Amino acid sequence: MSAEIDLRKFEQTSGNLKWLPMVAAAFLRQLPQWRVDFAAALATRNLTYQGDLLHKIKGSCYAVAAYPTIEVIRQAEAAHALGKPLRPSRLLRHLESVEAELHAIVASAPAK
């Protein structure tokens, strides 16, 4: 099912897939603000804030086991460290995929 979210790795790191909807919901609450903040950091060419956001988003991607997105962020961080301009389109595409998958996971979670 999952292209971005590695369910097996999530289960290995968390101990149980039952936690994924809760972790996913927290990730999804933060995602809109990260998008706004990242767009602002790009527009103002605030390199420090760009780097901080990349690091924060990467950590949250680990929490939801979004490993393909983590790799894209690693590449962006490496380019950033070399002073190369960020091209956010690839990262944003991955985040859109993560978002769609997490919404599906949250929607399919049993009601409490």
PyMOL commands that set and color helices and strands:
alter all, ss='L'
color gray80, all
select helices_A, chain A and resi 7-14+17-43+47-63+67-81+88-108
alter helices_A, ss='H'
color red, helices_A
deselect
rebuild
show_as cartoon
